[in-house]
Amino acid sequence: MLTMTKGAAAALMFFLELGVLIALARWGFTREANIVVRILLGLGTPAAFATLWGLFMAGGKAPYQLHGIARGAFEVVWFGAGAAALAASGLVTAGVVFAVVYVADAALRLLTNQV
């Protein structure tokens, strides 16, 4: 049962990570700006965030792997940005739901010693 719970928490974490990138892309593409700026924001913001994730968090293989408080702070900012991007692009309820799901997953990962 614990193995299944850990697997579900890890899978949910992966989908939340992808959700942040999608939310940032949506935010960028829905800005009220000219098309060039929207394309730059819609593609550039997720690319920048993905680069940060790869440098600091990527599955134990990141070159500058974060631990402890630094990891927690990074996660809160990362997933908070995803929730904020959804809200800023007009999907306020989706942003709130995203934040609640992240908090629930983080609590589950803490309880199963996955952080």
C-alpha positions, 0 to 999 in steps of 0.5 A: 500500500505504501509503495502504491501511495509513493508511486501515486505521489510521484506521478502527481508531482510529475503532472504538476511539474508539467502543469506549471510549464503549461500554465506559464505558456498560457500566461505568456500567450494570453498577454495583451501585447503584440504577437512577438512579445506573446510568442516570446513570453509563451515560449520563453517563460516555460523554457526558463523555468524548465532550465531552472528545474533541470539545474536545481531539482531534476530527479536527483540528477540536477547539477546543483541539487537543492535539499532541505529548506532551499528545496522547499522554498524552490518548490513553493515558488515554482508551483506558486508561479504555476498557480499565479500564472493560471489566475493571471491568465483568467483561470482563477479557480484553476489556479486555486485548485492547482495550489490545493493539489500541490499542497496535498501532494507535498504533504503526502510526499512529506508523510511518505518520506519522498522529499 
